[in-house]
Amino acid sequence: MDKMVLVSNALEIVKSNENISVLAGPGSGKTEILAQRVSFLLQTKSCPFPYRILAISFKRDSATNLEYRALLRCGIELISRFDSLTIDAFTKGILDRFRLALPEDIRPIKNYKIQDKKKNLLNNNKNILSFKRIQNLATWLIKNNKHLHNAIKQTYKYVLLDEFQDTTATQYNFIKESFMGSSTILTAVGDIKQTIMIFAGAEKKIFDKFERDFGAKRIPLLINYRSKKKLQYIQSFFAEKLDPNIKIRAEYQKNDEGDCKIFHFTNSEREAEIIALEIKKHIDKGISPEQICIIYRRKDTRNKIDIYRGKIIQKLDILGIPARFENIYQEFLSEPIIKLVVSFIRLSLKEQSIEDWNNIYNLLIYIKGFNEDTKLGRYQKLNLIIYNLSKALQKKFLRIETIQDLSKIYRPLINIFGFAELSTIYPQYLSRNYLKQVIDKFNFYFWQQYQIQKDWSKSLESLLGKDIIPIMTVHKCKGLEFEVVIFIGLEDNAFFSYQRNRFSELCTFFVALSRAKSKIYFTNCDKREDSLQSINRIKEIYDIFAQSGIKQISL
């Protein structure tokens, strides 16, 4: 384990044996603290065998990230008693296992499908279920099946709730029904300043409710380890607007590192030219392209042209700098099965890839079982399996001529783990159709890159975003960090509901503001494509910037 010194609040969180709510600021290392808590509870036997720890996250990549960090901290043997799942996966697992315990009039069919989020369905539809409906049915099972309820309470001695600020009323009702009044100890972690899911039903005062219902103690975790001092100073002005109870102002001296600027342009053509040149300057100074992120509020595709990213991508292309819209890639690249596939492919294409080897080996140990008495024999057997499969995969890549040929390499990789075993660990793969969709999407974009690169290693690197400027909406950048962030279009049209939903929109802006480690730039235009722009309705944001000493620069 890396040597790490925890500040007093962090140490209290890691060791706590009571219900707590942790208000963690951006860059405060909350995921690492949760991983440390898992490690502490397992290694000190505070969570003794056969008890388990459950972590519920509200994003798939957050659940995977926490599980991986915990694995690094406490090893494969102990991590087998840690379940890190999304709320969707956890409730779906309950429904799928105990579906027959539901009354017939509300019981879905065995092979139900997941609802398209864009469509509204009746609650009594048994063929297609929304995740909200799944959560309600799981709550019904917990409430009305004492054996199931007792089993869950007796299984999980500790529960961690990550990104808790995005919890909906339906999700919170499930958590309450499952654990309130039990001896299970809950830790809810989040940042009310990053509440960006109110539009999807997130509860506005969820921490207050949790503290009242579970008698939880509030612990602040405010030190920002991500951003430079100047950026911390600017962030603190916005933080106080979002949470008046927080009175923290980072110290800042004029010679401190960090940079923040607001650029005003007459039109988006000029904006694209200057921003592309600014990005090139940073790359020439040694910052890798994947550490320079372009962010904007939301997609605006009038006349099928995205008015925020289209021109900038063109200007960057002229300079020989590739850029891409990350939203479509994030959805499948964050899938656990794709991470395993990537590790196997990378292992077959490179002579040395210790991290990838360990990723595969650790999951195999987890699935096949761990026995100290047969440790050496199991180690040799599993390593031989990995070696043989990677070598076979290496030969297959030499014979691939079509996208159909490429699609055939994945089945042996899944078979080595076992479909049933994988779907037990990752319940989303209980739907084979969903698993197929994920792999098909990866296959399509992998082949697409190969048509450009004509080299499998370079194709994989490009697919993973190496040396490419990432472009994404604010909602997709949450939880990520970059050396340089460029926010395009800090304008009224981007935040059109600001005056009606001030708190939610200001939270969304704060998420973008807190992604940068060293530099962040904002832009606005008088005219974007054929649309006139203004900053009147979001004047408050510009006023807060002015209070922190940041003013517009017209270019």
C-alpha positions as CSV (number, residue, x, y, z in Angstrom):
1,M,0.0,0.0,0.0
2,D,1.2,3.5,-0.8
3,K,2.2,5.5,2.2
4,M,-0.6,8.0,2.9
5,V,-1.2,10.4,5.7
6,L,-4.9,11.3,6.2
7,V,-6.1,14.6,7.7
8,S,-8.2,14.3,10.8
9,N,-11.6,14.5,9.1
10,A,-10.6,11.9,6.6
11,L,-9.3,9.6,9.3
12,E,-12.5,9.9,11.2
13,I,-14.5,9.0,8.1
14,V,-12.3,5.9,7.5
15,K,-12.6,4.6,11.1
16,S,-16.2,5.7,11.9
17,N,-18.5,3.1,13.4
18,E,-21.6,5.2,13.2
19,N,-23.9,6.6,10.5
20,I,-22.2,9.6,8.9
21,S,-22.9,12.0,6.0
22,V,-19.8,13.3,4.3
23,L,-20.0,16.6,2.4
24,A,-17.0,16.4,0.2
25,G,-15.8,19.2,-1.9
26,P,-14.4,18.9,-5.5
27,G,-10.9,17.3,-5.6
28,S,-11.1,16.3,-1.9
29,G,-10.3,12.6,-2.7
30,K,-13.6,11.2,-1.6
31,T,-13.2,8.0,-3.8
32,E,-9.8,7.3,-2.3
33,I,-11.2,7.9,1.2
34,L,-14.0,5.4,0.5
35,A,-11.4,2.9,-0.8
36,Q,-9.4,3.4,2.4
37,R,-12.5,2.9,4.5
38,V,-13.2,-0.5,2.7
39,S,-9.6,-1.5,3.3
40,F,-9.6,-0.4,7.0
41,L,-12.9,-2.3,7.7
42,L,-11.7,-5.5,6.1
43,Q,-8.0,-5.5,7.2
44,T,-8.8,-4.6,10.8
45,K,-11.7,-7.2,10.9
46,S,-14.1,-4.4,11.9
47,C,-16.1,-6.1,9.2
48,P,-15.4,-9.8,10.1
49,F,-16.2,-12.8,8.0
50,P,-18.9,-13.6,6.8
51,Y,-20.2,-10.0,6.8
52,R,-19.8,-8.0,3.6
53,I,-19.5,-4.3,2.6
54,L,-21.8,-2.8,0.0
55,A,-21.1,0.3,-2.0
56,I,-23.9,1.8,-4.0
57,S,-23.0,4.3,-6.6
58,F,-25.2,6.2,-9.1
59,K,-22.8,5.9,-12.1
60,R,-21.4,2.8,-13.5
61,D,-17.8,4.1,-13.8
62,S,-17.9,5.4,-10.2
63,A,-18.8,1.9,-9.0
64,T,-16.0,0.3,-11.1
65,N,-13.4,2.9,-10.0
66,L,-14.2,2.4,-6.3
67,E,-13.9,-1.4,-6.7
68,Y,-10.6,-1.1,-8.4
69,R,-9.1,1.3,-5.9
70,A,-10.3,-0.9,-3.0
71,L,-8.7,-4.0,-4.7
72,L,-5.4,-2.2,-4.9
73,R,-5.6,-1.3,-1.2
74,C,-6.6,-4.7,0.4
75,G,-6.0,-7.4,-2.2
76,I,-8.1,-10.0,-3.9
77,E,-8.8,-12.3,-0.9
78,L,-10.4,-9.5,1.2
79,I,-12.0,-7.7,-1.7
80,S,-14.2,-10.8,-2.3
81,R,-16.4,-9.5,0.6
82,F,-16.9,-6.1,-1.0
83,D,-19.7,-5.5,-3.5
84,S,-19.5,-2.2,-5.5
85,L,-22.6,-1.8,-7.6
86,T,-24.8,0.9,-9.1
87,I,-28.2,1.4,-7.6
88,D,-29.7,0.1,-10.9
89,A,-27.6,-3.1,-10.8
90,F,-28.3,-3.8,-7.1
91,T,-32.1,-3.4,-7.3
92,K,-32.2,-5.3,-10.7
93,G,-30.3,-8.1,-9.0
94,I,-32.9,-8.3,-6.2
95,L,-35.8,-8.2,-8.7
96,D,-34.3,-10.9,-10.9
97,R,-33.6,-13.3,-8.1
98,F,-36.9,-12.8,-6.2
99,R,-39.3,-11.9,-9.0
100,L,-41.5,-14.9,-8.2
101,A,-42.2,-13.5,-4.7
102,L,-44.1,-10.6,-6.3
103,P,-47.9,-10.8,-6.6
104,E,-48.9,-11.9,-10.1
105,D,-50.6,-8.7,-10.9
106,I,-47.3,-6.7,-10.6
107,R,-44.9,-9.5,-11.4
108,P,-42.9,-8.8,-14.7
109,I,-42.1,-11.6,-17.1
110,K,-38.8,-13.4,-16.7
111,N,-37.1,-11.9,-19.8
112,Y,-38.3,-8.3,-19.4
113,K,-36.6,-5.5,-21.3
114,I,-35.3,-2.3,-19.9
115,Q,-37.2,0.8,-21.0
116,D,-35.9,3.3,-23.4
117,K,-35.4,6.4,-21.3
118,K,-37.0,8.5,-24.0
119,K,-40.3,6.6,-23.8
120,N,-43.0,6.7,-21.1
121,L,-44.6,3.5,-20.1
122,L,-47.5,2.5,-17.8
123,N,-46.5,1.2,-14.4
124,N,-48.3,-2.1,-15.0
125,N,-46.3,-3.0,-18.1
126,K,-44.8,-6.4,-17.4
127,N,-42.7,-6.7,-20.6
128,I,-40.7,-3.5,-20.4
129,L,-39.6,-1.9,-17.1
130,S,-37.9,1.5,-16.3
131,F,-35.2,1.5,-13.7
132,K,-37.6,3.5,-11.5
133,R,-40.1,0.7,-11.8
134,I,-37.4,-1.9,-11.0
135,Q,-36.4,0.1,-7.9
136,N,-40.1,0.3,-6.7
137,L,-40.5,-3.4,-7.2
138,A,-37.3,-4.1,-5.3
139,T,-38.6,-1.9,-2.5
140,W,-41.8,-3.8,-2.4
141,L,-39.9,-7.1,-2.1
142,I,-37.8,-5.7,0.8
143,K,-40.9,-4.4,2.6
144,N,-43.1,-7.5,2.2
145,N,-40.6,-10.3,2.3
146,K,-39.1,-10.6,5.8
147,H,-36.7,-13.4,4.9
148,L,-35.2,-11.3,2.1
149,H,-35.1,-8.2,4.2
150,N,-33.3,-10.0,7.1
151,A,-30.9,-11.6,4.6
152,I,-29.8,-8.2,3.3
153,K,-29.4,-6.7,6.8
154,Q,-27.5,-9.7,8.0
155,T,-25.2,-9.8,4.9
156,Y,-24.1,-6.2,4.9
157,K,-22.5,-4.8,8.0
158,Y,-21.4,-1.6,6.3
159,V,-23.0,0.3,3.4
160,L,-21.3,3.2,1.4
161,L,-23.5,5.5,-0.6
162,D,-21.4,7.4,-3.2
163,E,-22.5,10.5,-5.2
164,F,-25.4,10.7,-2.7
165,Q,-26.4,14.2,-3.8
166,D,-27.9,12.6,-7.0
167,T,-30.2,10.3,-5.1
168,T,-33.9,10.3,-6.2
169,A,-36.9,9.9,-3.9
170,T,-37.4,6.4,-5.3
171,Q,-33.8,5.4,-4.7
172,Y,-33.8,6.8,-1.2
173,N,-37.0,5.0,-0.4
174,F,-35.3,1.8,-1.3
175,I,-32.3,2.6,0.9
176,K,-34.5,3.5,3.8
177,E,-36.7,0.4,3.5
178,S,-33.6,-1.8,3.3
179,F,-31.5,-0.4,6.2
180,M,-33.3,2.1,8.4
181,G,-33.6,0.8,12.0
182,S,-31.0,-2.0,11.4
183,S,-27.5,-2.4,12.8
184,T,-26.0,-1.7,9.4
185,I,-23.7,1.3,9.4
186,L,-24.2,3.7,6.5
187,T,-21.8,6.3,5.1
188,A,-23.3,8.7,2.6
189,V,-20.8,10.8,0.6
190,G,-21.4,13.6,-1.9
191,D,-21.3,17.3,-2.6
192,I,-24.5,19.3,-2.7
193,K,-22.6,21.9,-4.9
194,Q,-22.4,19.2,-7.6
195,T,-26.1,18.3,-7.6
196,I,-26.7,18.1,-11.4
197,M,-29.4,15.5,-11.5
198,I,-32.3,17.5,-10.2
199,F,-33.9,17.4,-13.7
200,A,-34.0,13.6,-13.3
201,G,-35.6,13.7,-9.9
202,A,-32.7,14.1,-7.5
203,E,-33.8,15.2,-4.0
204,K,-32.7,18.7,-3.2
205,K,-32.2,18.2,0.6
206,I,-31.2,14.6,0.6
207,F,-28.4,15.0,3.1
208,D,-30.8,16.6,5.6
209,K,-33.3,13.8,5.2
210,F,-30.5,11.1,5.6
211,E,-29.2,12.7,8.8
212,R,-32.7,13.0,10.2
213,D,-33.8,9.4,9.3
214,F,-30.5,7.6,10.2
215,G,-29.3,9.9,13.0
216,A,-26.2,10.5,10.9
217,K,-23.3,12.8,11.9
218,R,-22.2,15.3,9.3
219,I,-18.5,15.5,8.6
220,P,-17.1,18.1,6.1
221,L,-14.3,17.1,3.7
222,L,-13.4,20.4,2.0
223,I,-9.7,20.4,1.2
224,N,-9.2,20.5,-2.6
225,Y,-6.2,18.3,-3.7
226,R,-7.0,18.7,-7.4
227,S,-6.8,22.4,-8.3
228,K,-4.1,24.9,-8.0
229,K,-4.4,27.6,-5.3
230,K,-5.8,30.3,-7.6
231,L,-8.5,28.0,-8.9
232,Q,-9.4,26.9,-5.4
233,Y,-9.7,30.6,-4.5
234,I,-12.2,31.2,-7.4
235,Q,-14.1,28.1,-6.6
236,S,-14.7,29.2,-3.0
237,F,-16.7,32.2,-4.1
238,F,-19.1,29.9,-6.0
239,A,-19.1,27.3,-3.2
240,E,-20.4,29.9,-0.7
241,K,-23.2,30.9,-3.1
242,L,-24.3,27.2,-3.2
243,D,-24.0,26.4,0.4
244,P,-24.1,29.4,2.9
245,N,-23.1,27.1,5.7
246,I,-19.7,26.6,4.2
247,K,-17.3,29.5,5.0
248,I,-14.0,28.6,3.4
249,R,-11.8,30.8,1.4
250,A,-8.6,29.3,0.1
251,E,-5.5,31.5,0.6
252,Y,-4.2,32.9,-2.7
253,Q,-1.2,34.9,-3.5
254,K,-0.6,36.7,-6.9
255,N,2.4,34.4,-7.6
256,D,0.5,31.2,-6.9
257,E,0.0,28.7,-9.7
258,G,-3.2,28.4,-11.6
259,D,-4.9,30.4,-14.3
260,C,-8.5,31.4,-15.1
261,K,-9.7,33.6,-17.9
262,I,-12.9,34.6,-19.6
263,F,-12.6,35.3,-23.4
264,H,-15.3,37.3,-25.3
265,F,-15.5,37.0,-29.0
266,T,-17.7,38.7,-31.7
267,N,-18.5,35.4,-33.3
268,S,-17.9,31.6,-33.0
269,E,-15.6,31.6,-36.1
270,R,-13.1,33.8,-34.2
271,E,-13.6,31.8,-31.1
272,A,-12.7,28.6,-32.8
273,E,-9.5,30.0,-34.3
274,I,-8.2,31.5,-31.0
275,I,-9.1,28.5,-28.9
276,A,-7.5,26.0,-31.4
277,L,-4.3,28.1,-31.3
278,E,-4.5,28.2,-27.5
279,I,-4.8,24.4,-27.4
280,K,-1.8,24.1,-29.7
281,K,0.3,26.3,-27.4
282,H,-0.4,24.0,-24.4
283,I,0.4,20.9,-26.4
284,D,3.7,22.5,-27.6
285,K,4.5,23.1,-23.9
286,G,4.2,19.4,-23.2
287,I,0.6,18.9,-22.0
288,S,-0.8,15.8,-23.6
289,P,-4.0,16.3,-25.7
290,E,-6.1,14.0,-23.5
291,Q,-5.4,16.3,-20.6
292,I,-7.0,19.3,-22.4
293,C,-10.8,19.0,-22.2
294,I,-13.4,21.1,-24.0
295,I,-16.6,21.2,-22.1
296,Y,-20.0,22.8,-22.9
297,R,-23.3,22.9,-21.1
298,R,-25.5,20.8,-23.4
299,K,-25.8,19.8,-27.1
300,D,-27.4,22.3,-29.4
301,T,-27.9,20.6,-32.8
302,R,-30.0,23.1,-34.7
303,N,-29.8,22.4,-38.4
304,K,-27.9,19.2,-37.5
305,I,-24.8,21.3,-36.6
306,D,-23.5,21.3,-33.0
307,I,-23.0,25.1,-32.5
308,Y,-20.5,24.6,-29.7
309,R,-18.0,22.0,-30.9
310,G,-18.3,21.9,-34.7
311,K,-16.1,24.8,-35.7
312,I,-13.5,24.1,-33.0
313,I,-13.1,20.5,-34.3
314,Q,-12.6,21.9,-37.8
315,K,-9.9,24.4,-36.7
316,L,-8.1,21.8,-34.6
317,D,-8.1,19.4,-37.6
318,I,-6.4,22.1,-39.7
319,L,-3.6,22.2,-37.0
320,G,-3.3,18.4,-37.1
321,I,-4.9,18.0,-33.6
322,P,-7.6,15.3,-33.4
323,A,-10.6,15.9,-31.2
324,R,-13.7,13.9,-30.6
325,F,-17.1,14.0,-28.7
326,E,-16.6,11.7,-25.8
327,N,-20.1,11.1,-24.7
328,I,-20.7,8.1,-27.1
329,Y,-17.4,6.5,-26.1
330,Q,-17.7,6.9,-22.4
331,E,-20.9,4.8,-22.3
332,F,-19.3,1.6,-23.5
333,L,-15.6,2.1,-22.5
334,S,-16.6,2.3,-18.8
335,E,-18.2,-1.1,-19.0
336,P,-16.4,-3.7,-16.8
337,I,-16.5,-6.3,-19.6
338,I,-14.9,-3.8,-22.1
339,K,-12.2,-3.1,-19.6
340,L,-11.4,-6.8,-19.5
341,V,-11.5,-7.1,-23.3
342,V,-9.2,-4.1,-23.6
343,S,-6.7,-5.7,-21.0
344,F,-6.7,-9.0,-23.0
345,I,-6.2,-7.2,-26.4
346,R,-3.4,-5.0,-25.0
347,L,-1.8,-8.0,-23.5
348,S,-1.8,-9.8,-26.8
349,L,-0.4,-6.8,-28.7
350,K,2.4,-5.9,-26.3
351,E,5.2,-7.9,-24.8
352,Q,4.8,-6.4,-21.3
353,S,1.7,-5.2,-19.7
354,I,1.8,-6.0,-16.0
355,E,-1.3,-3.9,-15.1
356,D,-3.4,-5.7,-17.7
357,W,-2.1,-9.1,-16.6
358,N,-3.0,-8.3,-13.0
359,N,-6.5,-7.1,-13.9
360,I,-7.3,-10.4,-15.6
361,Y,-5.6,-12.5,-13.0
362,N,-7.3,-10.9,-10.1
363,L,-10.7,-11.3,-11.6
364,L,-10.0,-15.0,-12.4
365,I,-8.9,-15.5,-8.8
366,Y,-12.1,-13.9,-7.6
367,I,-14.2,-16.0,-9.8
368,K,-12.4,-19.3,-9.5
369,G,-11.8,-19.0,-5.8
370,F,-8.8,-18.5,-3.5
371,N,-7.2,-21.1,-1.3
372,E,-3.9,-20.4,0.5
373,D,-3.0,-24.1,0.5
374,T,-3.2,-24.3,-3.3
375,K,-2.0,-20.7,-4.0
376,L,1.1,-21.7,-6.0
377,G,-0.6,-24.3,-8.1
378,R,-3.6,-21.9,-8.9
379,Y,-1.2,-19.1,-9.7
380,Q,0.7,-21.2,-12.2
381,K,-2.5,-22.6,-13.8
382,L,-4.2,-19.2,-14.2
383,N,-1.1,-17.6,-15.6
384,L,-0.8,-20.4,-18.1
385,I,-4.5,-19.8,-19.1
386,I,-3.9,-16.1,-19.6
387,Y,-0.6,-16.7,-21.5
388,N,-2.1,-19.2,-23.9
389,L,-5.2,-17.1,-24.6
390,S,-3.2,-13.9,-25.2
391,K,-0.9,-15.8,-27.6
392,A,-3.9,-17.3,-29.4
393,L,-5.5,-13.8,-29.6
394,Q,-2.2,-12.4,-31.0
395,K,-2.4,-14.9,-33.9
396,K,-6.0,-14.1,-34.6
397,F,-5.2,-10.5,-35.1
398,L,-2.9,-11.4,-37.9
399,R,-5.8,-13.1,-39.8
400,I,-8.6,-10.5,-39.3
401,E,-9.8,-9.1,-42.6
402,T,-13.4,-8.0,-41.8
403,I,-15.4,-6.5,-39.0
404,Q,-17.1,-9.9,-38.7
405,D,-13.7,-11.5,-38.2
406,L,-13.0,-9.0,-35.4
407,S,-16.3,-9.7,-33.7
408,K,-15.3,-13.4,-33.2
409,I,-12.4,-12.7,-30.9
410,Y,-14.5,-11.7,-27.9
411,R,-16.4,-15.0,-27.2
412,P,-13.2,-16.9,-25.9
413,L,-12.4,-13.9,-23.7
414,I,-15.8,-14.1,-22.0
415,N,-15.8,-17.9,-21.8
416,I,-12.6,-17.9,-19.8
417,F,-14.5,-16.1,-17.0
418,G,-17.8,-17.8,-17.5
419,F,-21.0,-15.9,-18.5
420,A,-22.9,-17.0,-15.3
421,E,-20.0,-15.9,-13.1
422,L,-19.6,-12.5,-14.8
423,S,-23.3,-11.8,-14.6
424,T,-23.2,-12.6,-10.9
425,I,-20.5,-10.0,-10.3
426,Y,-22.0,-7.5,-12.9
427,P,-25.8,-8.0,-12.8
428,Q,-26.3,-5.8,-15.9
429,Y,-25.0,-8.7,-18.0
430,L,-27.8,-10.9,-16.9
431,S,-29.4,-9.5,-20.0
432,R,-27.4,-11.2,-22.8
433,N,-28.9,-8.7,-25.2
434,Y,-27.4,-5.8,-23.3
435,L,-24.0,-7.6,-23.2
436,K,-24.1,-8.1,-27.0
437,Q,-25.0,-4.4,-27.5
438,V,-22.0,-3.3,-25.5
439,I,-19.6,-5.6,-27.3
440,D,-21.0,-4.8,-30.7
441,K,-20.5,-1.1,-30.1
442,F,-16.9,-1.6,-29.0
443,N,-16.3,-3.8,-32.1
444,F,-17.8,-1.2,-34.4
445,Y,-15.6,1.7,-33.1
446,F,-12.5,-0.5,-32.8
447,W,-12.9,-1.5,-36.5
448,Q,-13.5,2.1,-37.4
449,Q,-10.2,3.1,-35.9
450,Y,-8.4,0.2,-37.6
451,Q,-9.6,1.5,-41.0
452,I,-7.8,4.7,-40.2
453,Q,-4.7,3.5,-38.4
454,K,-4.0,0.1,-40.1
455,D,-2.3,-0.9,-36.9
456,W,-4.1,-2.8,-34.1
457,S,-2.1,-1.2,-31.2
458,K,-2.5,2.3,-32.5
459,S,-6.2,1.6,-33.2
460,L,-6.8,0.6,-29.6
461,E,-4.9,3.6,-28.2
462,S,-7.0,5.9,-30.4
463,L,-10.2,4.2,-29.3
464,L,-9.2,4.8,-25.7
465,G,-8.5,8.5,-26.5
466,K,-4.7,8.7,-26.5
467,D,-3.5,12.0,-28.0
468,I,-7.0,13.1,-28.7
469,I,-8.7,16.3,-27.3
470,P,-11.8,15.1,-25.4
471,I,-15.0,17.1,-25.9
472,M,-17.9,16.5,-23.6
473,T,-21.0,17.9,-22.0
474,V,-20.9,18.9,-18.3
475,H,-22.9,15.9,-17.2
476,K,-20.3,13.5,-18.7
477,C,-17.3,15.3,-17.2
478,K,-18.4,14.8,-13.6
479,G,-15.8,12.9,-11.6
480,L,-13.1,13.5,-14.1
481,E,-10.1,15.9,-14.0
482,F,-7.9,17.6,-16.6
483,E,-4.8,19.8,-16.6
484,V,-6.6,22.3,-18.8
485,V,-10.4,22.9,-19.2
486,I,-12.0,25.1,-21.8
487,F,-15.7,25.8,-21.3
488,I,-17.3,26.9,-24.6
489,G,-20.4,29.1,-24.5
490,L,-20.9,30.6,-21.0
491,E,-24.1,32.2,-22.4
492,D,-27.8,32.6,-21.7
493,N,-28.8,30.1,-24.3
494,A,-26.6,27.4,-22.8
495,F,-28.1,28.0,-19.3
496,F,-31.6,28.9,-20.6
497,S,-33.3,27.7,-17.3
498,Y,-30.9,29.5,-15.0
499,Q,-33.4,32.0,-13.6
500,R,-36.1,29.3,-13.1
501,N,-33.7,26.6,-11.7
502,R,-30.9,28.7,-10.3
503,F,-29.5,26.2,-7.8
504,S,-29.4,23.3,-10.2
505,E,-27.8,25.3,-13.0
506,L,-25.3,26.9,-10.7
507,C,-24.4,23.4,-9.5
508,T,-23.9,22.3,-13.1
509,F,-21.6,25.2,-13.7
510,F,-19.7,24.4,-10.5
511,V,-19.0,20.9,-11.8
512,A,-17.4,22.3,-14.9
513,L,-15.4,24.9,-12.8
514,S,-14.0,22.2,-10.5
515,R,-12.7,19.8,-13.3
516,A,-9.4,21.8,-13.9
517,K,-6.2,21.1,-12.1
518,S,-4.2,24.1,-13.4
519,K,-6.0,26.2,-16.0
520,I,-9.5,26.9,-17.0
521,Y,-10.9,29.2,-19.7
522,F,-14.4,30.3,-20.5
523,T,-15.8,31.7,-23.7
524,N,-18.8,33.7,-24.9
525,C,-19.8,35.1,-28.2
526,D,-22.0,37.9,-29.5
527,K,-23.1,35.6,-32.3
528,R,-22.9,31.8,-32.5
529,E,-23.7,30.5,-36.0
530,D,-26.8,32.5,-36.9
531,S,-28.0,32.9,-33.3
532,L,-27.4,36.1,-31.3
533,Q,-26.1,35.4,-27.8
534,S,-26.2,37.3,-24.5
535,I,-25.1,36.9,-20.9
536,N,-27.9,38.9,-19.2
537,R,-29.7,36.0,-17.5
538,I,-26.6,34.5,-16.1
539,K,-25.1,37.8,-15.0
540,E,-24.8,36.4,-11.5
541,I,-22.0,34.0,-12.7
542,Y,-20.1,36.9,-14.2
543,D,-20.6,39.0,-11.0
544,I,-19.2,36.2,-8.9
545,F,-16.2,35.9,-11.2
546,A,-15.7,39.7,-10.9
547,Q,-15.7,39.4,-7.1
548,S,-12.9,36.8,-7.3
549,G,-10.9,39.2,-9.6
550,I,-11.7,37.6,-12.9
551,K,-12.9,39.8,-15.7
552,Q,-13.6,39.3,-19.4
553,I,-11.0,39.7,-22.1
554,S,-12.3,40.7,-25.5
555,L,-10.4,39.2,-28.4
